[in-house]
Amino acid sequence: MLFLTDVDHVSFEKANETRQNNLPSATVSLQVVIGLCKRKETAALKIKAAVS
């Protein structure tokens, strides 16, 4: 029983590490998406201004 508890603890620690490692890449991905949206919006505004 003690062995199982140790294994559970280790797998929990690994899961925690993985989650922390994934956070920066998720943040970067979100920043990229936001950047693309802003660029698209700016382009649309420029086209609208040119048409008017």
DSSP file (Angstrom, degrees, kcal/mol; ACC not computed):
  #  RESIDUE AA STRUCTURE BP1 BP2  ACC     N-H-->O    O-->H-N    N-H-->O    O-->H-N    TCO  KAPPA ALPHA  PHI   PSI    X-CA   Y-CA   Z-CA
    1    1 A M     >        0   0    0      0, 0.0     4,-1.9     0, 0.0     5,-0.1   0.000 360.0 360.0 360.0 -39.0    0.0    0.0    0.0
    2    2 A L  H  >  +     0   0    0      1,-0.2     4,-2.2     2,-0.2     5,-0.2   0.899 360.0  54.5 -62.7 -39.9    2.8    2.4    0.8
    3    3 A F  H  > S+     0   0    0      1,-0.2     4,-2.4     2,-0.2    -1,-0.2   0.916 107.0  50.3 -60.3 -44.4    4.4    1.7   -2.6
    4    4 A L  H  > S+     0   0    0      1,-0.2     4,-2.6     2,-0.2    -1,-0.2   0.890 108.7  52.3 -61.8 -39.7    1.1    2.6   -4.4
    5    5 A T  H  X S+     0   0    0     -4,-1.9     4,-2.2     2,-0.2    -1,-0.2   0.913 109.6  49.4 -63.0 -42.2    0.9    5.9   -2.4
    6    6 A D  H  X S+     0   0    0     -4,-2.2     4,-2.4     2,-0.2    -2,-0.2   0.914 111.1  49.3 -63.0 -43.0    4.5    6.7   -3.5
    7    7 A V  H  X S+     0   0    0     -4,-2.4     4,-2.7     1,-0.2     5,-0.2   0.921 110.7  50.1 -63.2 -44.1    3.7    6.0   -7.1
    8    8 A D  H  X S+     0   0    0     -4,-2.6     4,-2.1     1,-0.2    -1,-0.2   0.902 110.6  50.2 -60.4 -40.9    0.6    8.2   -6.9
    9    9 A H  H  X S+     0   0    0     -4,-2.2     4,-2.3     2,-0.2    -1,-0.2   0.918 111.3  48.3 -64.4 -43.3    2.6   11.0   -5.4
   10   10 A V  H  X S+     0   0    0     -4,-2.4     4,-2.4     1,-0.2    -2,-0.2   0.924 112.1  47.9 -64.5 -44.9    5.2   10.7   -8.1
   11   11 A S  H  X S+     0   0    0     -4,-2.7     4,-2.4     1,-0.2    -1,-0.2   0.861 110.6  52.6 -66.5 -33.5    2.7   10.7  -11.0
   12   12 A F  H  X S+     0   0    0     -4,-2.1     4,-2.3    -5,-0.2    -1,-0.2   0.924 109.5  49.1 -64.5 -43.9    0.9   13.7   -9.4
   13   13 A E  H  X S+     0   0    0     -4,-2.3     4,-2.4     2,-0.2    -2,-0.2   0.912 111.8  49.0 -61.2 -42.8    4.3   15.6   -9.3
   14   14 A K  H  X S+     0   0    0     -4,-2.4     4,-2.6     2,-0.2    -1,-0.2   0.908 110.6  50.1 -64.7 -42.1    4.9   14.7  -12.9
   15   15 A A  H  X S+     0   0    0     -4,-2.4     4,-2.2     1,-0.2    -1,-0.2   0.898 110.7  50.6 -62.4 -39.9    1.4   15.9  -13.9
   16   16 A N  H  X S+     0   0    0     -4,-2.3     4,-2.1     2,-0.2    -2,-0.2   0.916 110.5  48.9 -63.8 -44.2    2.0   19.1  -12.1
   17   17 A E  H  X S+     0   0    0     -4,-2.4     4,-2.3     1,-0.2    -2,-0.2   0.922 110.7  50.8 -60.9 -45.4    5.4   19.7  -13.8
   18   18 A T  H  X S+     0   0    0     -4,-2.6     4,-2.0     1,-0.2    -1,-0.2   0.907 109.0  50.9 -60.9 -43.0    3.8   19.0  -17.2
   19   19 A R  H  X S+     0   0    0     -4,-2.2     4,-1.2     1,-0.2    -1,-0.2   0.912 111.2  48.1 -62.2 -42.1    1.0   21.5  -16.5
   20   20 A Q  H  < S+     0   0    0     -4,-2.1    -1,-0.2     1,-0.2    -2,-0.2   0.852 111.4  50.7 -68.0 -33.7    3.6   24.2  -15.6
   21   21 A N  H  X S+     0   0    0     -4,-2.3     4,-0.7     1,-0.2    -1,-0.2   0.835 109.6  50.6 -71.7 -32.1    5.6   23.5  -18.7
   22   22 A N  H  X S+     0   0    0     -4,-2.0     4,-2.2    -5,-0.2     5,-0.2   0.738  94.1  75.6 -77.1 -23.0    2.6   23.8  -20.9
   23   23 A L  H  X S+     0   0    0     -4,-1.2     4,-2.4     1,-0.2     5,-0.2   0.921  93.1  48.3 -60.1 -48.8    1.5   27.1  -19.5
   24   24 A P  H  > S+     0   0    0      0, 0.0     4,-2.5     0, 0.0    -1,-0.2   0.910 113.0  48.3 -60.2 -40.2    4.2   29.3  -21.2
   25   25 A S  H  X S+     0   0    0     -4,-0.7     4,-2.3     1,-0.2    -2,-0.2   0.870 111.1  50.5 -69.1 -33.8    3.5   27.7  -24.6
   26   26 A A  H  X S+     0   0    0     -4,-2.2     4,-2.2     2,-0.2    -1,-0.2   0.896 110.5  50.1 -66.5 -39.4   -0.3   28.2  -24.1
   27   27 A T  H  X S+     0   0    0     -4,-2.4     4,-2.3     2,-0.2    -2,-0.2   0.916 111.0  48.5 -64.3 -43.6    0.4   31.8  -23.2
   28   28 A V  H  X S+     0   0    0     -4,-2.5     4,-2.2     2,-0.2    -2,-0.2   0.918 110.4  51.6 -63.2 -43.4    2.5   32.3  -26.3
   29   29 A S  H  X S+     0   0    0     -4,-2.3     4,-2.3     1,-0.2    -1,-0.2   0.911 109.8  49.7 -59.4 -42.6   -0.1   30.7  -28.5
   30   30 A L  H  X S+     0   0    0     -4,-2.2     4,-2.6     1,-0.2    -1,-0.2   0.906 109.3  51.3 -63.8 -41.8   -2.8   33.0  -27.1
   31   31 A Q  H  X S+     0   0    0     -4,-2.3     4,-2.5     1,-0.2    -1,-0.2   0.881 109.3  51.3 -63.0 -37.8   -0.6   36.1  -27.7
   32   32 A V  H  X S+     0   0    0     -4,-2.2     4,-2.4     2,-0.2    -2,-0.2   0.927 110.7  47.9 -64.2 -45.4   -0.1   35.0  -31.4
   33   33 A V  H  X S+     0   0    0     -4,-2.3     4,-2.3     2,-0.2    -2,-0.2   0.921 112.7  48.3 -61.9 -44.6   -3.9   34.6  -31.9
   34   34 A I  H  X S+     0   0    0     -4,-2.6     4,-2.4     1,-0.2    -1,-0.2   0.911 111.1  51.6 -62.3 -42.1   -4.5   38.0  -30.3
   35   35 A G  H  X S+     0   0    0     -4,-2.5     4,-2.2     1,-0.2    -2,-0.2   0.908 110.0  48.5 -60.8 -43.2   -1.8   39.5  -32.5
   36   36 A L  H  X S+     0   0    0     -4,-2.4     4,-2.4     2,-0.2    -1,-0.2   0.901 110.9  50.8 -64.6 -41.2   -3.3   38.0  -35.7
   37   37 A C  H  X S+     0   0    0     -4,-2.3     4,-2.4     1,-0.2    -2,-0.2   0.915 110.5  49.0 -62.8 -42.7   -6.8   39.2  -34.7
   38   38 A K  H  X S+     0   0    0     -4,-2.4     4,-2.5     1,-0.2    -1,-0.2   0.904 111.5  49.5 -64.0 -41.0   -5.5   42.8  -34.2
   39   39 A R  H  X S+     0   0    0     -4,-2.2     4,-2.4     2,-0.2    -1,-0.2   0.908 111.4  48.5 -64.0 -41.9   -3.7   42.7  -37.5
   40   40 A K  H  X S+     0   0    0     -4,-2.4     4,-2.3     2,-0.2    -2,-0.2   0.905 112.0  49.5 -64.2 -41.8   -6.8   41.5  -39.3
   41   41 A E  H  X S+     0   0    0     -4,-2.4     4,-2.2     2,-0.2    -2,-0.2   0.911 111.0  49.4 -64.5 -43.0   -8.9   44.2  -37.6
   42   42 A T  H  X S+     0   0    0     -4,-2.5     4,-2.2     1,-0.2    -2,-0.2   0.910 110.8  50.0 -62.9 -43.0   -6.4   46.9  -38.5
   43   43 A A  H  X S+     0   0    0     -4,-2.4     4,-2.2     1,-0.2    -1,-0.2   0.906 109.9  50.9 -62.4 -41.6   -6.3   45.8  -42.2
   44   44 A A  H  X S+     0   0    0     -4,-2.3     4,-2.3     1,-0.2    -1,-0.2   0.893 110.0  49.8 -63.7 -40.0  -10.1   45.8  -42.3
   45   45 A L  H  X S+     0   0    0     -4,-2.2     4,-2.4     2,-0.2    -1,-0.2   0.889 109.8  50.9 -66.4 -39.0  -10.2   49.4  -40.9
   46   46 A K  H  X S+     0   0    0     -4,-2.2     4,-2.1     2,-0.2    -2,-0.2   0.908 111.5  47.5 -65.1 -41.3   -7.6   50.5  -43.5
   47   47 A I  H  X S+     0   0    0     -4,-2.2     4,-2.1     2,-0.2    -2,-0.2   0.913 111.8  50.5 -64.5 -42.8   -9.7   49.0  -46.3
   48   48 A K  H  X S+     0   0    0     -4,-2.3     4,-1.9     1,-0.2    -2,-0.2   0.905 111.3  48.3 -62.4 -41.6  -12.9   50.6  -44.9
   49   49 A A  H  < S+     0   0    0     -4,-2.4    -1,-0.2     1,-0.2    -2,-0.2   0.877 111.0  50.9 -66.5 -37.6  -11.1   54.0  -44.8
   50   50 A A  H  < S+     0   0    0     -4,-2.1    -1,-0.2     1,-0.2    -2,-0.2   0.862 111.0  48.3 -68.5 -35.7   -9.8   53.6  -48.3
   51   51 A V  H  <        0   0    0     -4,-2.1    -1,-0.2     1,-0.2    -2,-0.2   0.862 360.0 360.0 -72.0 -36.7  -13.3   52.8  -49.7
   52   52 A S     <        0   0    0     -4,-1.9    -1,-0.2    -5,-0.2    -2,-0.2   0.479 360.0 360.0 -67.7 360.0  -15.0   55.7  -47.9
